[in-house]
């Protein structure tokens, strides 16, 4: 989950979004975003898909299974 946390932080920073802003955009709490970014909590599949769609990347990229 470390790769996921790093990629999520990087993608959020690229869009200049706060945890609250991203949470609002994908309809999850800001606390959930922060927990994911700090690798304190695993992400549900449906939330992973929401992130991938929002950032226009694959779920494989977010999970570190692909580098594109």
HUSUL-V813014 format. One record per run of one state. SS is the DSSP state (~ for helix, > for strand, _ for the rest). FROM is the first residue (numbers start at 0). TO is the last residue. Records with the same first field share a line. If there is no record, write none. Layout:
# HUSUL-V813014
SS = FROM-TO + FROM-TO
This chain:
# HUSUL-V813014
_ = 0-0 + 14-17 + 26-28 + 37-43 + 55-57 + 63-67
~ = 1-13 + 18-25 + 29-36 + 44-54 + 58-62
